[in-house]
Amino acid sequence: MTQEGYSKKDVLKKYARNNLAGRRAMRDSRVNLLRGYPKSWHENSFAAILFTPESEVRLKGVTQRIEAVGKDLGIVLQLAGKDFPFHSTLLTGAPPEDLSTRDGIYSRLYADAAANACAKELEGMNIEYRYLLVSEDSITLNADSIPSQIKSFRDALSTAMRAEGTKPISMDNILHVTLARITHLPDGGEHQALQALAQALVGLRHELSKGTPVTVTVNEVTYGQVIPPQR
């Protein structure tokens, strides 16, 4: 019996809320500039999809367009495929209270038989990412149809986390690739630059959602840091 996945209606509702919040943040200049990696990115458990090289070429076509817009506006961006690997986060989990036990717990989590069996089911799968969204701290490309196998993996790893005394951080109704994060805005023109960036992204968003979504193929599931090392 195939496990029921996420409702597309619920996925789209979540994306709509996130997009509205992100556009408001841009409008009000409430973006969070990336000033080094948060502590949680180094401490949390992490699992993510990595894509085939051909898929990364397709994603890079989108990031290059975002980068070009940023350069024209004096906005400095940290970019996927350049500053960190392309990936789609499957699940993260808070570390145990006793950090001295973390490495052992994470080793067992990443070797969990049920989760790894679900991870194998993802290899070679095609996923379509079509919604370009902005938030207070990133620009992401999101999938509206999330395969049920994604939920199966998340459920399996969440069960393993709870058994080990760690807490999974919910990612229900979302699957995205972070394409860019803002690291610097032009001095004296922050508001205008953000408004122009938001407007330029609306055009790209419509292009992707209505005509040319990015279809990628899963190469493997990786475990480790929130920002995995470059290959």
MIBAVO-60097 format. One record per residue (C-alpha): residue number from 0; residue in three letters; x, z, y. Coordinates in steps of 0.25 Angstrom, whole numbers, padded with zeros to 4 digits. Example, Ala and Ser with C-alpha at 12.3 -4.5 7.8 and 13.67 -1.06 7.14 Angstrom:
<tormi><pos>0</pos><code>ALA</code><X>0049</X><Z>0031</Z><Y>-0018</Y></tormi>
<tormi><pos>1</pos><code>SER</code><X>0055</X><Z>0029</Z><Y>-0004</Y></tormi>
//
This chain:
<tormi><pos>0</pos><code>MET</code><X>0000</X><Z>0000</Z><Y>0000</Y></tormi>
<tormi><pos>1</pos><code>THR</code><X>0006</X><Z>-0004</Z><Y>0013</Y></tormi>
<tormi><pos>2</pos><code>GLN</code><X>0006</X><Z>0007</Z><Y>0023</Y></tormi>
<tormi><pos>3</pos><code>GLU</code><X>-0002</X><Z>0006</Z><Y>0036</Y></tormi>
<tormi><pos>4</pos><code>GLY</code><X>0007</X><Z>0003</Z><Y>0048</Y></tormi>
<tormi><pos>5</pos><code>TYR</code><X>0004</X><Z>0006</Z><Y>0063</Y></tormi>
<tormi><pos>6</pos><code>SER</code><X>-0008</X><Z>0001</Z><Y>0069</Y></tormi>
<tormi><pos>7</pos><code>LYS</code><X>-0005</X><Z>-0011</Z><Y>0079</Y></tormi>
<tormi><pos>8</pos><code>LYS</code><X>-0015</X><Z>-0006</Z><Y>0088</Y></tormi>
<tormi><pos>9</pos><code>ASP</code><X>-0008</X><Z>0008</Z><Y>0089</Y></tormi>
<tormi><pos>10</pos><code>VAL</code><X>0005</X><Z>0001</Z><Y>0091</Y></tormi>
<tormi><pos>11</pos><code>LEU</code><X>0000</X><Z>-0008</Z><Y>0102</Y></tormi>
<tormi><pos>12</pos><code>LYS</code><X>-0006</X><Z>0004</Z><Y>0109</Y></tormi>
<tormi><pos>13</pos><code>LYS</code><X>0007</X><Z>0012</Z><Y>0108</Y></tormi>
<tormi><pos>14</pos><code>TYR</code><X>0015</X><Z>0000</Z><Y>0114</Y></tormi>
<tormi><pos>15</pos><code>ALA</code><X>0004</X><Z>-0002</Z><Y>0125</Y></tormi>
<tormi><pos>16</pos><code>ARG</code><X>0006</X><Z>0013</Z><Y>0129</Y></tormi>
<tormi><pos>17</pos><code>ASN</code><X>0021</X><Z>0012</Z><Y>0128</Y></tormi>
<tormi><pos>18</pos><code>ASN</code><X>0021</X><Z>-0001</Z><Y>0137</Y></tormi>
<tormi><pos>19</pos><code>LEU</code><X>0012</X><Z>0005</Z><Y>0148</Y></tormi>
<tormi><pos>20</pos><code>ALA</code><X>0021</X><Z>0018</Z><Y>0148</Y></tormi>
<tormi><pos>21</pos><code>GLY</code><X>0034</X><Z>0009</Z><Y>0149</Y></tormi>
<tormi><pos>22</pos><code>ARG</code><X>0028</X><Z>0000</Z><Y>0160</Y></tormi>
<tormi><pos>23</pos><code>ARG</code><X>0025</X><Z>0012</Z><Y>0168</Y></tormi>
<tormi><pos>24</pos><code>ALA</code><X>0039</X><Z>0018</Z><Y>0166</Y></tormi>
<tormi><pos>25</pos><code>MET</code><X>0044</X><Z>0005</Z><Y>0171</Y></tormi>
<tormi><pos>26</pos><code>ARG</code><X>0035</X><Z>0005</Z><Y>0183</Y></tormi>
<tormi><pos>27</pos><code>ASP</code><X>0038</X><Z>0019</Z><Y>0187</Y></tormi>
<tormi><pos>28</pos><code>SER</code><X>0053</X><Z>0018</Z><Y>0184</Y></tormi>
<tormi><pos>29</pos><code>ARG</code><X>0052</X><Z>0028</Z><Y>0174</Y></tormi>
<tormi><pos>30</pos><code>VAL</code><X>0062</X><Z>0022</Z><Y>0164</Y></tormi>
<tormi><pos>31</pos><code>ASN</code><X>0072</X><Z>0030</Z><Y>0156</Y></tormi>
<tormi><pos>32</pos><code>LEU</code><X>0086</X><Z>0024</Z><Y>0158</Y></tormi>
<tormi><pos>33</pos><code>LEU</code><X>0094</X><Z>0025</Z><Y>0145</Y></tormi>
<tormi><pos>34</pos><code>ARG</code><X>0106</X><Z>0034</Z><Y>0149</Y></tormi>
<tormi><pos>35</pos><code>GLY</code><X>0112</X><Z>0037</Z><Y>0135</Y></tormi>
<tormi><pos>36</pos><code>TYR</code><X>0105</X><Z>0039</Z><Y>0122</Y></tormi>
<tormi><pos>37</pos><code>PRO</code><X>0096</X><Z>0051</Z><Y>0120</Y></tormi>
<tormi><pos>38</pos><code>LYS</code><X>0100</X><Z>0062</Z><Y>0111</Y></tormi>
<tormi><pos>39</pos><code>SER</code><X>0089</X><Z>0059</Z><Y>0101</Y></tormi>
<tormi><pos>40</pos><code>TRP</code><X>0094</X><Z>0045</Z><Y>0099</Y></tormi>
<tormi><pos>41</pos><code>HIS</code><X>0106</X><Z>0051</Z><Y>0092</Y></tormi>
<tormi><pos>42</pos><code>GLU</code><X>0099</X><Z>0063</Z><Y>0085</Y></tormi>
<tormi><pos>43</pos><code>ASN</code><X>0086</X><Z>0057</Z><Y>0080</Y></tormi>
<tormi><pos>44</pos><code>SER</code><X>0085</X><Z>0050</Z><Y>0066</Y></tormi>
<tormi><pos>45</pos><code>PHE</code><X>0082</X><Z>0035</Z><Y>0068</Y></tormi>
<tormi><pos>46</pos><code>ALA</code><X>0077</X><Z>0023</Z><Y>0060</Y></tormi>
<tormi><pos>47</pos><code>ALA</code><X>0076</X><Z>0009</Z><Y>0065</Y></tormi>
<tormi><pos>48</pos><code>ILE</code><X>0074</X><Z>-0006</Z><Y>0061</Y></tormi>
<tormi><pos>49</pos><code>LEU</code><X>0086</X><Z>-0015</Z><Y>0064</Y></tormi>
<tormi><pos>50</pos><code>PHE</code><X>0084</X><Z>-0030</Z><Y>0064</Y></tormi>
<tormi><pos>51</pos><code>THR</code><X>0090</X><Z>-0043</Z><Y>0059</Y></tormi>
<tormi><pos>52</pos><code>PRO</code><X>0100</X><Z>-0050</Z><Y>0068</Y></tormi>
<tormi><pos>53</pos><code>GLU</code><X>0090</X><Z>-0061</Z><Y>0070</Y></tormi>
<tormi><pos>54</pos><code>SER</code><X>0080</X><Z>-0051</Z><Y>0075</Y></tormi>
<tormi><pos>55</pos><code>GLU</code><X>0090</X><Z>-0045</Z><Y>0084</Y></tormi>
<tormi><pos>56</pos><code>VAL</code><X>0092</X><Z>-0059</Z><Y>0091</Y></tormi>
<tormi><pos>57</pos><code>ARG</code><X>0077</X><Z>-0060</Z><Y>0094</Y></tormi>
<tormi><pos>58</pos><code>LEU</code><X>0077</X><Z>-0046</Z><Y>0100</Y></tormi>
<tormi><pos>59</pos><code>LYS</code><X>0089</X><Z>-0048</Z><Y>0108</Y></tormi>
<tormi><pos>60</pos><code>GLY</code><X>0082</X><Z>-0060</Z><Y>0114</Y></tormi>
<tormi><pos>61</pos><code>VAL</code><X>0072</X><Z>-0050</Z><Y>0120</Y></tormi>
<tormi><pos>62</pos><code>THR</code><X>0083</X><Z>-0040</Z><Y>0124</Y></tormi>
<tormi><pos>63</pos><code>GLN</code><X>0091</X><Z>-0051</Z><Y>0131</Y></tormi>
<tormi><pos>64</pos><code>ARG</code><X>0079</X><Z>-0054</Z><Y>0140</Y></tormi>
<tormi><pos>65</pos><code>ILE</code><X>0077</X><Z>-0039</Z><Y>0143</Y></tormi>
<tormi><pos>66</pos><code>GLU</code><X>0092</X><Z>-0038</Z><Y>0147</Y></tormi>
<tormi><pos>67</pos><code>ALA</code><X>0091</X><Z>-0050</Z><Y>0156</Y></tormi>
<tormi><pos>68</pos><code>VAL</code><X>0079</X><Z>-0044</Z><Y>0164</Y></tormi>
<tormi><pos>69</pos><code>GLY</code><X>0087</X><Z>-0031</Z><Y>0165</Y></tormi>
<tormi><pos>70</pos><code>LYS</code><X>0099</X><Z>-0038</Z><Y>0170</Y></tormi>
<tormi><pos>71</pos><code>ASP</code><X>0091</X><Z>-0045</Z><Y>0181</Y></tormi>
<tormi><pos>72</pos><code>LEU</code><X>0085</X><Z>-0032</Z><Y>0185</Y></tormi>
<tormi><pos>73</pos><code>GLY</code><X>0098</X><Z>-0023</Z><Y>0185</Y></tormi>
<tormi><pos>74</pos><code>ILE</code><X>0092</X><Z>-0015</Z><Y>0173</Y></tormi>
<tormi><pos>75</pos><code>VAL</code><X>0102</X><Z>-0011</Z><Y>0162</Y></tormi>
<tormi><pos>76</pos><code>LEU</code><X>0097</X><Z>-0011</Z><Y>0148</Y></tormi>
<tormi><pos>77</pos><code>GLN</code><X>0102</X><Z>-0006</Z><Y>0135</Y></tormi>
<tormi><pos>78</pos><code>LEU</code><X>0098</X><Z>-0017</Z><Y>0125</Y></tormi>
<tormi><pos>79</pos><code>ALA</code><X>0095</X><Z>-0018</Z><Y>0111</Y></tormi>
<tormi><pos>80</pos><code>GLY</code><X>0104</X><Z>-0027</Z><Y>0103</Y></tormi>
<tormi><pos>81</pos><code>LYS</code><X>0115</X><Z>-0024</Z><Y>0114</Y></tormi>
<tormi><pos>82</pos><code>ASP</code><X>0116</X><Z>-0010</Z><Y>0116</Y></tormi>
<tormi><pos>83</pos><code>PHE</code><X>0109</X><Z>-0005</Z><Y>0104</Y></tormi>
<tormi><pos>84</pos><code>PRO</code><X>0104</X><Z>-0012</Z><Y>0091</Y></tormi>
<tormi><pos>85</pos><code>PHE</code><X>0090</X><Z>-0018</Z><Y>0090</Y></tormi>
<tormi><pos>86</pos><code>HIS</code><X>0082</X><Z>-0009</Z><Y>0082</Y></tormi>
<tormi><pos>87</pos><code>SER</code><X>0067</X><Z>-0004</Z><Y>0080</Y></tormi>
<tormi><pos>88</pos><code>THR</code><X>0066</X><Z>0011</Z><Y>0078</Y></tormi>
<tormi><pos>89</pos><code>LEU</code><X>0058</X><Z>0015</Z><Y>0066</Y></tormi>
<tormi><pos>90</pos><code>LEU</code><X>0059</X><Z>0030</Z><Y>0068</Y></tormi>
<tormi><pos>91</pos><code>THR</code><X>0067</X><Z>0041</Z><Y>0074</Y></tormi>
<tormi><pos>92</pos><code>GLY</code><X>0066</X><Z>0056</Z><Y>0071</Y></tormi>
<tormi><pos>93</pos><code>ALA</code><X>0070</X><Z>0069</Z><Y>0078</Y></tormi>
<tormi><pos>94</pos><code>PRO</code><X>0083</X><Z>0076</Z><Y>0072</Y></tormi>
<tormi><pos>95</pos><code>PRO</code><X>0082</X><Z>0089</Z><Y>0065</Y></tormi>
<tormi><pos>96</pos><code>GLU</code><X>0083</X><Z>0102</Z><Y>0073</Y></tormi>
<tormi><pos>97</pos><code>ASP</code><X>0096</X><Z>0105</Z><Y>0066</Y></tormi>
<tormi><pos>98</pos><code>LEU</code><X>0105</X><Z>0093</Z><Y>0070</Y></tormi>
<tormi><pos>99</pos><code>SER</code><X>0115</X><Z>0096</Z><Y>0059</Y></tormi>
<tormi><pos>100</pos><code>THR</code><X>0106</X><Z>0092</Z><Y>0049</Y></tormi>
<tormi><pos>101</pos><code>ARG</code><X>0102</X><Z>0079</Z><Y>0056</Y></tormi>
<tormi><pos>102</pos><code>ASP</code><X>0112</X><Z>0069</Z><Y>0049</Y></tormi>
<tormi><pos>103</pos><code>GLY</code><X>0108</X><Z>0074</Z><Y>0035</Y></tormi>
<tormi><pos>104</pos><code>ILE</code><X>0093</X><Z>0073</Z><Y>0038</Y></tormi>
<tormi><pos>105</pos><code>TYR</code><X>0095</X><Z>0059</Z><Y>0044</Y></tormi>
<tormi><pos>106</pos><code>SER</code><X>0103</X><Z>0054</Z><Y>0032</Y></tormi>
<tormi><pos>107</pos><code>ARG</code><X>0092</X><Z>0058</Z><Y>0023</Y></tormi>
<tormi><pos>108</pos><code>LEU</code><X>0081</X><Z>0052</Z><Y>0032</Y></tormi>
<tormi><pos>109</pos><code>TYR</code><X>0089</X><Z>0039</Z><Y>0033</Y></tormi>
<tormi><pos>110</pos><code>ALA</code><X>0090</X><Z>0039</Z><Y>0017</Y></tormi>
<tormi><pos>111</pos><code>ASP</code><X>0075</X><Z>0042</Z><Y>0015</Y></tormi>
<tormi><pos>112</pos><code>ALA</code><X>0070</X><Z>0033</Z><Y>0004</Y></tormi>
<tormi><pos>113</pos><code>ALA</code><X>0056</X><Z>0031</Z><Y>0009</Y></tormi>
<tormi><pos>114</pos><code>ALA</code><X>0061</X><Z>0027</Z><Y>0023</Y></tormi>
<tormi><pos>115</pos><code>ASN</code><X>0071</X><Z>0018</Z><Y>0017</Y></tormi>
<tormi><pos>116</pos><code>ALA</code><X>0062</X><Z>0011</Z><Y>0008</Y></tormi>
<tormi><pos>117</pos><code>CYS</code><X>0053</X><Z>0008</Z><Y>0020</Y></tormi>
<tormi><pos>118</pos><code>ALA</code><X>0065</X><Z>0004</Z><Y>0028</Y></tormi>
<tormi><pos>119</pos><code>LYS</code><X>0068</X><Z>-0007</Z><Y>0017</Y></tormi>
<tormi><pos>120</pos><code>GLU</code><X>0053</X><Z>-0012</Z><Y>0019</Y></tormi>
<tormi><pos>121</pos><code>LEU</code><X>0057</X><Z>-0015</Z><Y>0034</Y></tormi>
<tormi><pos>122</pos><code>GLU</code><X>0069</X><Z>-0024</Z><Y>0031</Y></tormi>
<tormi><pos>123</pos><code>GLY</code><X>0066</X><Z>-0039</Z><Y>0034</Y></tormi>
<tormi><pos>124</pos><code>MET</code><X>0053</X><Z>-0036</Z><Y>0040</Y></tormi>
<tormi><pos>125</pos><code>ASN</code><X>0049</X><Z>-0044</Z><Y>0053</Y></tormi>
<tormi><pos>126</pos><code>ILE</code><X>0044</X><Z>-0036</Z><Y>0065</Y></tormi>
<tormi><pos>127</pos><code>GLU</code><X>0038</X><Z>-0042</Z><Y>0077</Y></tormi>
<tormi><pos>128</pos><code>TYR</code><X>0041</X><Z>-0035</Z><Y>0091</Y></tormi>
<tormi><pos>129</pos><code>ARG</code><X>0033</X><Z>-0040</Z><Y>0102</Y></tormi>
<tormi><pos>130</pos><code>TYR</code><X>0030</X><Z>-0030</Z><Y>0113</Y></tormi>
<tormi><pos>131</pos><code>LEU</code><X>0041</X><Z>-0027</Z><Y>0123</Y></tormi>
<tormi><pos>132</pos><code>LEU</code><X>0038</X><Z>-0013</Z><Y>0129</Y></tormi>
<tormi><pos>133</pos><code>VAL</code><X>0045</X><Z>-0005</Z><Y>0140</Y></tormi>
<tormi><pos>134</pos><code>SER</code><X>0046</X><Z>0010</Z><Y>0140</Y></tormi>
<tormi><pos>135</pos><code>GLU</code><X>0053</X><Z>0021</Z><Y>0149</Y></tormi>
<tormi><pos>136</pos><code>ASP</code><X>0066</X><Z>0018</Z><Y>0141</Y></tormi>
<tormi><pos>137</pos><code>SER</code><X>0066</X><Z>0005</Z><Y>0134</Y></tormi>
<tormi><pos>138</pos><code>ILE</code><X>0061</X><Z>-0009</Z><Y>0132</Y></tormi>
<tormi><pos>139</pos><code>THR</code><X>0056</X><Z>-0011</Z><Y>0118</Y></tormi>
<tormi><pos>140</pos><code>LEU</code><X>0050</X><Z>-0022</Z><Y>0109</Y></tormi>
<tormi><pos>141</pos><code>ASN</code><X>0039</X><Z>-0017</Z><Y>0100</Y></tormi>
<tormi><pos>142</pos><code>ALA</code><X>0032</X><Z>-0022</Z><Y>0087</Y></tormi>
<tormi><pos>143</pos><code>ASP</code><X>0017</X><Z>-0021</Z><Y>0088</Y></tormi>
<tormi><pos>144</pos><code>SER</code><X>0015</X><Z>-0024</Z><Y>0073</Y></tormi>
<tormi><pos>145</pos><code>ILE</code><X>0023</X><Z>-0013</Z><Y>0066</Y></tormi>
<tormi><pos>146</pos><code>PRO</code><X>0025</X><Z>-0015</Z><Y>0051</Y></tormi>
<tormi><pos>147</pos><code>SER</code><X>0019</X><Z>-0004</Z><Y>0042</Y></tormi>
<tormi><pos>148</pos><code>GLN</code><X>0033</X><Z>-0003</Z><Y>0035</Y></tormi>
<tormi><pos>149</pos><code>ILE</code><X>0038</X><Z>0003</Z><Y>0049</Y></tormi>
<tormi><pos>150</pos><code>LYS</code><X>0028</X><Z>0014</Z><Y>0048</Y></tormi>
<tormi><pos>151</pos><code>SER</code><X>0031</X><Z>0016</Z><Y>0033</Y></tormi>
<tormi><pos>152</pos><code>PHE</code><X>0046</X><Z>0018</Z><Y>0037</Y></tormi>
<tormi><pos>153</pos><code>ARG</code><X>0043</X><Z>0027</Z><Y>0048</Y></tormi>
<tormi><pos>154</pos><code>ASP</code><X>0034</X><Z>0036</Z><Y>0040</Y></tormi>
<tormi><pos>155</pos><code>ALA</code><X>0044</X><Z>0037</Z><Y>0028</Y></tormi>
<tormi><pos>156</pos><code>LEU</code><X>0055</X><Z>0041</Z><Y>0038</Y></tormi>
<tormi><pos>157</pos><code>SER</code><X>0046</X><Z>0050</Z><Y>0045</Y></tormi>
<tormi><pos>158</pos><code>THR</code><X>0043</X><Z>0057</Z><Y>0032</Y></tormi>
<tormi><pos>159</pos><code>ALA</code><X>0058</X><Z>0059</Z><Y>0029</Y></tormi>
<tormi><pos>160</pos><code>MET</code><X>0060</X><Z>0064</Z><Y>0043</Y></tormi>
<tormi><pos>161</pos><code>ARG</code><X>0050</X><Z>0075</Z><Y>0042</Y></tormi>
<tormi><pos>162</pos><code>ALA</code><X>0055</X><Z>0079</Z><Y>0028</Y></tormi>
<tormi><pos>163</pos><code>GLU</code><X>0069</X><Z>0081</Z><Y>0034</Y></tormi>
<tormi><pos>164</pos><code>GLY</code><X>0063</X><Z>0089</Z><Y>0046</Y></tormi>
<tormi><pos>165</pos><code>THR</code><X>0065</X><Z>0079</Z><Y>0057</Y></tormi>
<tormi><pos>166</pos><code>LYS</code><X>0054</X><Z>0073</Z><Y>0065</Y></tormi>
<tormi><pos>167</pos><code>PRO</code><X>0051</X><Z>0058</Z><Y>0066</Y></tormi>
<tormi><pos>168</pos><code>ILE</code><X>0048</X><Z>0053</Z><Y>0080</Y></tormi>
<tormi><pos>169</pos><code>SER</code><X>0035</X><Z>0044</Z><Y>0079</Y></tormi>
<tormi><pos>170</pos><code>MET</code><X>0036</X><Z>0029</Z><Y>0081</Y></tormi>
<tormi><pos>171</pos><code>ASP</code><X>0022</X><Z>0026</Z><Y>0077</Y></tormi>
<tormi><pos>172</pos><code>ASN</code><X>0016</X><Z>0013</Z><Y>0082</Y></tormi>
<tormi><pos>173</pos><code>ILE</code><X>0029</X><Z>0008</Z><Y>0088</Y></tormi>
<tormi><pos>174</pos><code>LEU</code><X>0040</X><Z>-0001</Z><Y>0083</Y></tormi>
<tormi><pos>175</pos><code>HIS</code><X>0050</X><Z>-0006</Z><Y>0094</Y></tormi>
<tormi><pos>176</pos><code>VAL</code><X>0064</X><Z>-0012</Z><Y>0097</Y></tormi>
<tormi><pos>177</pos><code>THR</code><X>0070</X><Z>-0006</Z><Y>0109</Y></tormi>
<tormi><pos>178</pos><code>LEU</code><X>0076</X><Z>-0017</Z><Y>0117</Y></tormi>
<tormi><pos>179</pos><code>ALA</code><X>0081</X><Z>-0011</Z><Y>0130</Y></tormi>
<tormi><pos>180</pos><code>ARG</code><X>0083</X><Z>0002</Z><Y>0137</Y></tormi>
<tormi><pos>181</pos><code>ILE</code><X>0086</X><Z>0003</Z><Y>0152</Y></tormi>
<tormi><pos>182</pos><code>THR</code><X>0099</X><Z>0010</Z><Y>0156</Y></tormi>
<tormi><pos>183</pos><code>HIS</code><X>0100</X><Z>0006</Z><Y>0171</Y></tormi>
<tormi><pos>184</pos><code>LEU</code><X>0091</X><Z>0002</Z><Y>0182</Y></tormi>
<tormi><pos>185</pos><code>PRO</code><X>0096</X><Z>-0005</Z><Y>0195</Y></tormi>
<tormi><pos>186</pos><code>ASP</code><X>0099</X><Z>0005</Z><Y>0206</Y></tormi>
<tormi><pos>187</pos><code>GLY</code><X>0088</X><Z>0005</Z><Y>0217</Y></tormi>
<tormi><pos>188</pos><code>GLY</code><X>0079</X><Z>-0005</Z><Y>0210</Y></tormi>
<tormi><pos>189</pos><code>GLU</code><X>0075</X><Z>0003</Z><Y>0197</Y></tormi>
<tormi><pos>190</pos><code>HIS</code><X>0060</X><Z>0001</Z><Y>0200</Y></tormi>
<tormi><pos>191</pos><code>GLN</code><X>0060</X><Z>-0013</Z><Y>0203</Y></tormi>
<tormi><pos>192</pos><code>ALA</code><X>0069</X><Z>-0016</Z><Y>0191</Y></tormi>
<tormi><pos>193</pos><code>LEU</code><X>0060</X><Z>-0009</Z><Y>0181</Y></tormi>
<tormi><pos>194</pos><code>GLN</code><X>0048</X><Z>-0016</Z><Y>0187</Y></tormi>
<tormi><pos>195</pos><code>ALA</code><X>0055</X><Z>-0030</Z><Y>0185</Y></tormi>
<tormi><pos>196</pos><code>LEU</code><X>0059</X><Z>-0026</Z><Y>0171</Y></tormi>
<tormi><pos>197</pos><code>ALA</code><X>0045</X><Z>-0022</Z><Y>0167</Y></tormi>
<tormi><pos>198</pos><code>GLN</code><X>0039</X><Z>-0035</Z><Y>0172</Y></tormi>
<tormi><pos>199</pos><code>ALA</code><X>0050</X><Z>-0043</Z><Y>0165</Y></tormi>
<tormi><pos>200</pos><code>LEU</code><X>0047</X><Z>-0036</Z><Y>0152</Y></tormi>
<tormi><pos>201</pos><code>VAL</code><X>0032</X><Z>-0039</Z><Y>0153</Y></tormi>
<tormi><pos>202</pos><code>GLY</code><X>0035</X><Z>-0054</Z><Y>0152</Y></tormi>
<tormi><pos>203</pos><code>LEU</code><X>0044</X><Z>-0052</Z><Y>0140</Y></tormi>
<tormi><pos>204</pos><code>ARG</code><X>0034</X><Z>-0043</Z><Y>0133</Y></tormi>
<tormi><pos>205</pos><code>HIS</code><X>0023</X><Z>-0053</Z><Y>0135</Y></tormi>
<tormi><pos>206</pos><code>GLU</code><X>0032</X><Z>-0064</Z><Y>0129</Y></tormi>
<tormi><pos>207</pos><code>LEU</code><X>0036</X><Z>-0056</Z><Y>0117</Y></tormi>
<tormi><pos>208</pos><code>SER</code><X>0022</X><Z>-0050</Z><Y>0114</Y></tormi>
<tormi><pos>209</pos><code>LYS</code><X>0014</X><Z>-0063</Z><Y>0116</Y></tormi>
<tormi><pos>210</pos><code>GLY</code><X>0023</X><Z>-0074</Z><Y>0110</Y></tormi>
<tormi><pos>211</pos><code>THR</code><X>0037</X><Z>-0071</Z><Y>0105</Y></tormi>
<tormi><pos>212</pos><code>PRO</code><X>0038</X><Z>-0057</Z><Y>0099</Y></tormi>
<tormi><pos>213</pos><code>VAL</code><X>0052</X><Z>-0053</Z><Y>0092</Y></tormi>
<tormi><pos>214</pos><code>THR</code><X>0051</X><Z>-0053</Z><Y>0077</Y></tormi>
<tormi><pos>215</pos><code>VAL</code><X>0062</X><Z>-0046</Z><Y>0070</Y></tormi>
<tormi><pos>216</pos><code>THR</code><X>0067</X><Z>-0043</Z><Y>0056</Y></tormi>
<tormi><pos>217</pos><code>VAL</code><X>0070</X><Z>-0029</Z><Y>0051</Y></tormi>
<tormi><pos>218</pos><code>ASN</code><X>0085</X><Z>-0029</Z><Y>0046</Y></tormi>
<tormi><pos>219</pos><code>GLU</code><X>0085</X><Z>-0014</Z><Y>0042</Y></tormi>
<tormi><pos>220</pos><code>VAL</code><X>0081</X><Z>0000</Z><Y>0045</Y></tormi>
<tormi><pos>221</pos><code>THR</code><X>0093</X><Z>0008</Z><Y>0051</Y></tormi>
<tormi><pos>222</pos><code>TYR</code><X>0094</X><Z>0023</Z><Y>0053</Y></tormi>
<tormi><pos>223</pos><code>GLY</code><X>0102</X><Z>0032</Z><Y>0062</Y></tormi>
<tormi><pos>224</pos><code>GLN</code><X>0103</X><Z>0033</Z><Y>0077</Y></tormi>
<tormi><pos>225</pos><code>VAL</code><X>0092</X><Z>0029</Z><Y>0087</Y></tormi>
<tormi><pos>226</pos><code>ILE</code><X>0102</X><Z>0019</Z><Y>0092</Y></tormi>
<tormi><pos>227</pos><code>PRO</code><X>0109</X><Z>0014</Z><Y>0079</Y></tormi>
<tormi><pos>228</pos><code>PRO</code><X>0123</X><Z>0008</Z><Y>0081</Y></tormi>
<tormi><pos>229</pos><code>GLN</code><X>0125</X><Z>-0006</Z><Y>0083</Y></tormi>
<tormi><pos>230</pos><code>ARG</code><X>0128</X><Z>-0015</Z><Y>0071</Y></tormi>
//
